[in-house]
Amino acid sequence: MKKHERFQLKDLEDLREKINALGLNIPVSDNLGILAKPVKAGDRIIPNALSVHPMEGCDGTAGGEPAELTYRRYRRFASGGAGLLWIEATAAAHEGRANPRQLYLCRQNKDAFAKLFDTISGTAASEFGPNHKIYTIVQLTHSGRYSKPEGDPAPIIATRNPYLGRNLPEDYPVIDDDQLERLEDCFVEAAVLAGEIGFDAVDIKACHGYLNSELLSAYTRDGKYGGSFENRTRFLINIVDKIKDRLGDAIDITLRLNAYDAVPYPYGWGVDRENYRKPDLSEPVRLLKILKDKGIKMVNISCGNPYYNPHIGRPFDAGPYIPPEHPLEGVARMLNIIRTIQQSVPGMVVISTGFSWLRHLSPFVAAGGMEEGWFRIAGFGRQAFAYPQFARDIFEKGKLDAKKCCIACGKCSEIMRDGGKAGCVIRDAKVYVPIYRAGREGKPPIQSNRLADHV
Ligand SMILES: Cc1cc2nc3c(=O)[nH]c(=O)nc-3n(C[C@H](O)[C@H](O)[C@H](O)COP(=O)(O)O)c2cc1C
């Protein structure tokens, strides 16, 4: 059986040695001061170069309002010092909710989202003073084939995909063009609400295999949303154009974009047509250039599909299978993709992903990438669940406490798969161990010895 090497790096020297031993290209630097510098995105200033990534807690009300644990999470994030808070996947339509507690931004929930906004900006201002204007983005989503609005799978698919649709009958219906056009308007309505509340930006989520991400690779789909590049990007671009028509520059538009699905062509986006193990970033770059010309100033890059090949987007030590590569190779792949994007579209602020596996060494890679111009903001996902004060410790203490770091154990994802409220089982144990245990009761262990079906 293939052996997986778990994280065992103590310091920067260990990290440098491992990077060299694996023959990887990962920049490192101990100039952590660079992470504290404000970042300009158009005419907006983000107070520093660290971001909390969108991390779904699955803890809203049945109607889609934030609830107790949601407010708790965002208070913790806002007091943690990151200059950019990218709020989690928030449905733009009820049928596209990924679980019955996913947040849902609609007119009847506006007041609750306004309270969330006030919680975030109020907490940040009281911790860091009125000049620390934390930049807030709401990630708008439709979960597509992963929709479960009432708790049971209720997939809405853009194409038939033999890799991602193994449990669906061959004649499972595909969402039609009229329905997609109506959904565009749901995103616009949600963006209008986000603007009325005062959030700085919306993200038209286009990653991880959800509806908008799936459309980007809808090569085999007929009609105006499938086939050509223009058709596959139509949904996203229509939403952007419609928001601009309604709101002008009153709210920023951003996106979280998969640059590389790691699913074979013609079912994956950003992949080499002959060898899907190799990224081909020509279409993602082409799309971003078009979006830049439409005034989009910021993109958060991710890769892979959490249900299908999670090692691609969130390098881990423990998960549903033994990672088929050293996690540091996953980190390197992600960062090199991000570098290509940033260097190809220099006018955009690119936010990077994939640091949490690096634990207390993550700030050095974030600083190295920033120094070399690979990206302008470093985003942290699982690390933020485990260690919401990560940015503050980097700025104030010049380091992270290894004992508070995420250990990439996969338990936050397990909770999600079990239908629970997600958080860090290891570092926020009082709240999340009981939730984790309740979800696992009677279920087989997820952590297994199996190799990936597909790499
Ligand atoms: C429990 C959990 C929830 C997540 N929720 C979201 C989400 O709502 N939106 C999103 O774009 N990515 C989501 N992600 C992905 C993370 O934002 C991030 O891309 C990933 O964890 C890799 O970054 P990291 O190494 O810093 O954790 C989620 C990941 C996990 C583990």
The ligand as a Gaussian input file, in Angstrom:
#p B3LYP/6-31G(d) Opt

LIG

0 1
 C      -15.764000      22.598000       5.838000
 C      -15.420000      23.371000       4.601000
 C      -16.312000      24.306000       4.086000
 C      -15.993000      25.018000       2.935000
 N      -16.895000      25.938000       2.438000
 C      -16.595000      26.626000       1.308000
 C      -17.505000      27.593000       0.779000
 O      -18.564000      27.878000       1.340000
 N      -17.146000      28.212000      -0.379000
 C      -15.965000      27.955000      -1.021000
 O      -15.695000      28.542000      -2.069000
 N      -15.086000      27.068000      -0.512000
 C      -15.368000      26.419000       0.630000
 N      -14.447000      25.553000       1.153000
 C      -13.092000      25.478000       0.558000
 C      -12.144000      26.453000       1.284000
 O      -12.572000      27.796000       1.113000
 C      -10.694000      26.348000       0.787000
 O      -10.663000      26.575000      -0.593000
 C      -10.067000      24.991000       1.067000
 O      -10.333000      24.564000       2.381000
 C       -8.540000      25.042000       0.819000
 O       -7.939000      26.068000       1.552000
 P       -7.171000      25.757000       2.952000
 O       -6.023000      24.874000       2.619000
 O       -6.760000      27.080000       3.504000
 O       -8.172000      25.077000       3.826000
 C      -14.757000      24.811000       2.286000
 C      -13.864000      23.880000       2.820000
 C      -14.169000      23.163000       3.951000
 C      -13.165000      22.183000       4.492000

